[in-house]
Amino acid sequence: MEFSTFEYRGHQHAYEIHGEGEQLFVYLHGLLMDRQMNRTLATTLAERGHRVALVDFLGHGQSDKPLHAGSYRMDAYAEDMLAFFDHLGADQAVVGGVSLGADVSLHLAVAAPDRLRGLVLEMPVLEWAVPAAALLFTPMLLTMHYAARPAGWAMRQIARIPRTTNSTLNSVLALLSSSPEVVKAVLHGVLTGPVAPTVEQRRAIDTPALVIAHGRDLIHPFSDAESLAAMLPNGRLAPAHSMLELRMRPDRLTDQITDFLDEAWRRPTAVAR
């Protein structure tokens, strides 16, 4: 495993690489989490012969945390990821992610389809999720603004908790120990910018896509993933048993992701576009 950083637009982005080879798979984390949440998947895929990159978005994990909300728009994150491709010398990659990472991947597919071989979209946040997302994140944003002092005290106490051997749990602890000022800026940027490409833009994405979905989650409703898979010209749906399956019992879904990666790289470049 290789740990490093790259600089883009004056900010440092932290990342890690698992495995070797020219066929790159970039998998992106969810909102306010960090790259640790996907480390189990990355190590498993690396053992199967794939090269996997995990990167912290700005405002997350070990990447820089500017306090300007404009740095945290999803379309700005997509530009950052193209710079990451360039840093790694990757003309093309399969890219994907969970929640925020899935939506950023969709923006990438619209902005630079020639750079993508495939998409792995876990729990995308689209139209049906908007009311629940507003109910969850708006109070959080208001708390970070109007109760920053007690929130900051609580987060500092959580930061003292020793990290564990479970990378997903460590990612949750990192979320709960984040600075209120950073959380406020991230939420402001994500909520005020474009969340996902328009329906028309999504219908035009012909990059092969594996859409992973599960039920019983208002923020990531099954209906959003199901409609996205049907909308994409080369989309397919992979139902999951729960939002924790890929991190707690990953074998079944990892098999499907492995097969999809192999197919994506076997396709001629023109078809992949």
Helices and strands as residue ranges (DSSP letters): E 2-8, E 11-18, E 24-28, G 35-38, H 39-47, E 51-55, G 69-72, H 74-88, E 93-98, H 100-111, G 113-115, E 116-122, G 127-129, H 130-146, H 148-159, H 167-176, H 180-192, H 199-203, E 209-213, H 222-231, E 235-239, H 245-248, H 251-266, H 269-272
